[in-house]
Amino acid sequence: MDVAVINGDISGFEIKSDEDKLARLAGQVDMYGRVLDRAALVTTDRYVAAALTLIPAWWSVWIAKQDNGIVALANLRAGHRNASVEPFAVAQLLWREEAMAELRARELHRGLSGVRRWFVWQRLAESVELEELQAIVRGALRARRNWPGGQ
């Protein structure tokens, strides 16, 4: 994902310029569809027709056009909220310790101290309603100060 915005939703923006290829887009659509509340594709006239066959209707589509060195964006398709978010995938956005802290706060952490993170995420995904889980994840992502690979 090229840009992520985390506020009341988790929104992602995938940018495909004329220099890019669409080979990975189908996989990105699948992966992003598991966790994002909203998604947008920003592309050029070169890829818009092919891209529209690969992205679901809930994605918005923006066309970037350059004129005299100025790039302008035009909305081609309005998107809407993703109805297929998967709780386990959302839980995986948390670092293991973030998920364990949430389970400890709910006294649901017993038996998980030495297990792989997959089991921690699974317990959290099964124990918390999706809407609340999404709020937990948004809060944790916004609170992070030391992301791997940069700020």
PANUDREN-155991 format. One record per residue (C-alpha): residue number from 1; x negated, z negated, y negated. Coordinates in steps of 0.1 Angstrom, whole numbers, padded with zeros to 4 digits. Each point is the difference from the previous one (the first is absolute). Example, Ala and Ser with C-alpha at 12.3 -4.5 7.8 and 13.67 -1.06 7.14 Angstrom:
# residues 2
@resi 1 east -0123 up -0078 north 0045 $
@resi 2 east -0014 up 0007 north -0034 $
***
This chain:
# residues 151
@resi 1 east 0000 up 0000 north 0000 $
@resi 2 east -0014 up 0010 north -0033 $
@resi 3 east 0018 up -0026 north -0022 $
@resi 4 east 0020 up -0030 north 0010 $
@resi 5 east 0023 up -0019 north -0024 $
@resi 6 east 0011 up -0035 north 0011 $
@resi 7 east 0028 up -0015 north -0021 $
@resi 8 east 0036 up -0005 north 0013 $
@resi 9 east -0008 up 0027 north 0025 $
@resi 10 east -0031 up 0013 north 0017 $
@resi 11 east -0002 up 0036 north -0012 $
@resi 12 east -0026 up 0025 north 0010 $
@resi 13 east -0011 up 0033 north -0016 $
@resi 14 east -0018 up 0027 north 0020 $
@resi 15 east -0017 up 0027 north -0021 $
@resi 16 east -0007 up 0034 north 0015 $
@resi 17 east -0019 up 0023 north -0024 $
@resi 18 east -0008 up 0036 north 0005 $
@resi 19 east -0034 up -0011 north 0015 $
@resi 20 east 0017 up -0022 north 0026 $
@resi 21 east 0014 up 0010 north 0034 $
@resi 22 east 0034 up -0010 north 0015 $
@resi 23 east -0014 up -0007 north 0035 $
@resi 24 east 0002 up -0038 north -0003 $
@resi 25 east 0033 up -0001 north -0019 $
@resi 26 east 0023 up -0003 north 0031 $
@resi 27 east -0020 up -0030 north 0012 $
@resi 28 east -0001 up -0016 north -0034 $
@resi 29 east 0038 up 0004 north -0003 $
@resi 30 east 0005 up -0018 north 0034 $
@resi 31 east -0024 up -0028 north -0009 $
@resi 32 east 0013 up -0005 north -0036 $
@resi 33 east 0036 up 0001 north 0013 $
@resi 34 east -0005 up -0031 north 0020 $
@resi 35 east -0010 up -0022 north -0031 $
@resi 36 east 0009 up 0016 north -0033 $
@resi 37 east 0033 up -0006 north -0018 $
@resi 38 east -0005 up 0031 north -0020 $
@resi 39 east -0024 up 0030 north 0001 $
@resi 40 east -0008 up 0030 north -0021 $
@resi 41 east -0020 up 0031 north 0005 $
@resi 42 east -0018 up 0015 north -0030 $
@resi 43 east -0010 up 0036 north 0007 $
@resi 44 east -0003 up 0034 north -0014 $
@resi 45 east 0019 up 0032 north 0004 $
@resi 46 east -0024 up 0010 north 0027 $
@resi 47 east 0011 up -0027 north 0025 $
@resi 48 east 0035 up -0009 north -0011 $
@resi 49 east 0019 up 0022 north 0025 $
@resi 50 east -0020 up -0010 north 0030 $
@resi 51 east -0001 up -0036 north -0010 $
@resi 52 east 0038 up -0002 north -0003 $
@resi 53 east 0002 up 0009 north 0037 $
@resi 54 east -0022 up -0030 north 0008 $
@resi 55 east 0014 up -0028 north -0021 $
@resi 56 east 0033 up -0018 north 0005 $
@resi 57 east 0028 up 0000 north -0026 $
@resi 58 east -0007 up -0035 north -0012 $
@resi 59 east -0033 up 0012 north -0015 $
@resi 60 east 0000 up 0012 north -0036 $
@resi 61 east -0019 up 0031 north -0009 $
@resi 62 east -0019 up 0007 north -0032 $
@resi 63 east -0016 up 0033 north -0009 $
@resi 64 east -0032 up -0001 north -0020 $
@resi 65 east -0007 up 0030 north -0023 $
@resi 66 east -0030 up 0006 north -0022 $
@resi 67 east 0002 up 0018 north -0033 $
@resi 68 east -0029 up 0003 north -0024 $
@resi 69 east -0017 up -0030 north 0017 $
@resi 70 east 0031 up -0022 north -0002 $
@resi 71 east 0017 up -0011 north 0032 $
@resi 72 east 0037 up -0005 north -0001 $
@resi 73 east 0022 up -0014 north 0027 $
@resi 74 east 0035 up 0012 north 0008 $
@resi 75 east 0023 up -0017 north 0024 $
@resi 76 east 0012 up 0024 north 0027 $
@resi 77 east 0019 up -0025 north 0021 $
@resi 78 east 0011 up -0036 north -0005 $
@resi 79 east -0007 up -0023 north 0028 $
@resi 80 east 0018 up -0031 north 0012 $
@resi 81 east -0008 up -0032 north 0018 $
@resi 82 east -0014 up 0003 north 0035 $
@resi 83 east 0026 up -0013 north 0026 $
@resi 84 east -0025 up 0001 north 0029 $
@resi 85 east -0026 up -0027 north -0009 $
@resi 86 east -0014 up -0017 north 0031 $
@resi 87 east -0005 up -0038 north -0002 $
@resi 88 east -0030 up -0001 north 0023 $
@resi 89 east -0017 up 0027 north -0021 $
@resi 90 east 0008 up -0019 north -0032 $
@resi 91 east -0015 up -0032 north 0015 $
@resi 92 east -0032 up 0019 north 0008 $
@resi 93 east -0006 up 0004 north -0038 $
@resi 94 east -0009 up -0037 north 0000 $
@resi 95 east -0034 up -0013 north 0009 $
@resi 96 east 0001 up -0022 north 0031 $
@resi 97 east -0005 up -0032 north -0021 $
@resi 98 east 0028 up 0010 north -0024 $
@resi 99 east 0024 up 0005 north 0029 $
@resi 100 east -0011 up -0033 north 0016 $
@resi 101 east 0005 up -0019 north -0032 $
@resi 102 east 0035 up 0013 north -0002 $
@resi 103 east 0007 up -0010 north 0036 $
@resi 104 east -0015 up -0035 north -0006 $
@resi 105 east 0023 up -0004 north -0030 $
@resi 106 east 0029 up 0007 north 0023 $
@resi 107 east -0015 up -0021 north 0029 $
@resi 108 east 0000 up 0031 north 0022 $
@resi 109 east -0038 up 0001 north 0005 $
@resi 110 east -0003 up -0020 north 0032 $
@resi 111 east -0019 up 0019 north 0028 $
@resi 112 east -0014 up 0026 north -0024 $
@resi 113 east -0033 up -0016 north -0011 $
@resi 114 east -0023 up 0020 north 0024 $
@resi 115 east 0021 up 0031 north 0006 $
@resi 116 east -0005 up 0035 north -0013 $
@resi 117 east 0015 up 0009 north -0034 $
@resi 118 east 0026 up 0023 north 0017 $
@resi 119 east 0017 up -0031 north 0015 $
@resi 120 east 0000 up -0017 north -0034 $
@resi 121 east 0016 up 0031 north -0017 $
@resi 122 east 0025 up 0002 north 0028 $
@resi 123 east 0011 up -0036 north -0003 $
@resi 124 east 0004 up 0004 north -0038 $
@resi 125 east 0019 up 0033 north 0004 $
@resi 126 east 0024 up -0015 north 0025 $
@resi 127 east 0005 up -0033 north -0019 $
@resi 128 east 0007 up 0012 north -0036 $
@resi 129 east 0027 up 0024 north -0012 $
@resi 130 east -0014 up 0033 north -0012 $
@resi 131 east 0009 up -0004 north -0037 $
@resi 132 east -0017 up -0034 north -0001 $
@resi 133 east -0030 up 0013 north 0019 $
@resi 134 east -0004 up 0028 north -0025 $
@resi 135 east 0001 up -0026 north -0029 $
@resi 136 east -0027 up -0020 north 0018 $
@resi 137 east -0022 up 0030 north 0004 $
@resi 138 east 0005 up 0012 north -0036 $
@resi 139 east -0010 up -0035 north -0012 $
@resi 140 east -0031 up -0001 north 0022 $
@resi 141 east -0011 up 0035 north -0010 $
@resi 142 east 0004 up -0008 north -0037 $
@resi 143 east -0018 up -0033 north 0004 $
@resi 144 east -0031 up 0014 north 0017 $
@resi 145 east -0032 up 0001 north -0021 $
@resi 146 east -0026 up 0011 north 0024 $
@resi 147 east 0011 up 0032 north 0018 $
@resi 148 east -0025 up 0015 north 0025 $
@resi 149 east -0017 up 0029 north -0016 $
@resi 150 east 0007 up -0010 north -0036 $
@resi 151 east 0025 up -0017 north -0023 $
***
